[in-house]
Amino acid sequence: MVYELEMLREKGVFQVVPRPQEKNIIGSKWMYTVKWKENRMVKRRKARTVVKGFMQVIGKDYNKTYVSVAHLESVWLVYAIAVSQSLRLW
């Protein structure tokens, strides 16, 4: 967990700021995963932090949502539609 937190700090993913009194603070929690080798030995342990989205209020805490990654299947689907319709992608 310490390694993952340090990586987030190094990459500038978040910035600690003073808490505004009139804002709803959304909590987070750590999720832990164990990666296994083929012989059932532990390869490594992973930790990541996730936000407790159920605490958000639409229009108050956020107006827009963003997806940080595109799934490869979605990209393939867009390519397939573009090819079938003779569309250009850029």
N, C-alpha and C positions, 0 to 999 in steps of 0.2 A: 504494500500500500504506500509506503514511503517513496519507493522508486517511481510509481505512477504519479504521485503528487508532485515530486520534483520535476518530472518530465513536463507536466502541465505548466508549472511555474516557468521552466526554461523556455517553453514555446510561447509564452505570453497568452495563454488561453483565458486567463481570468485576471482580474485586478481587484484588490481589496479596497473598498471605499467605505466611507462612513455610512451608517444606517440612517435612512430618512425615516422620521417618525410616522409620517402619514402613509407609508407604503407597506403593502403586505409582503412579508419576507417568506420566500418559498424555500423549504428545506431540501436537503439532499441526503442520500444514503450511499453506502459503499456496497457494491455487488462483488462477490468473490467467485472465481471459477478455477477449477483445477484442470490443467491440460495433461493428458495421459500419453505415454509412449505405447507402442504396439504390445510390449510385454507387460502391460499393466503397471509400469513404474511411473511415478510422478515426473512429468517433464518439467513443468513449472506451475506456479500459482499466479493467477492474474487478479488484479483488483481494478475496479473502475467506479467512478462516481456517477450517479444518475439523479436527476431532479425528481421531486415528488410532485408530478404534474397535477394531481388531483387537488392540490391546494390553490391552484390558479383560478382567477376570476376573469372571464372573457370581458374585454373592454377596459378592465381596470389594471390587470397585471400584464396583459399583452393584447396586441391588435393583430399581429401577423405571426404565422408560424413558419419555421424554416426547416428544411431537411438537410442535414449536413453531408449526406452521401447519396449517390445514385446507385441503385441496385443494378448489377450487370444485366439481369433479365430485362429491366426497363429500357436500358440503352439498346439492347438487341431488338426489342420490340419497335422502338423508334426507327432504327435502321431498316428493319423489315418493311415497315409502313412506307418509309421514304423510297425504298427501292421499288416496291410494288406500285407506287403512284408516280414514279419517275421524278421525284422531288430532289432538290439539292439541299444538302446540309452544310452548315458552316459554323 
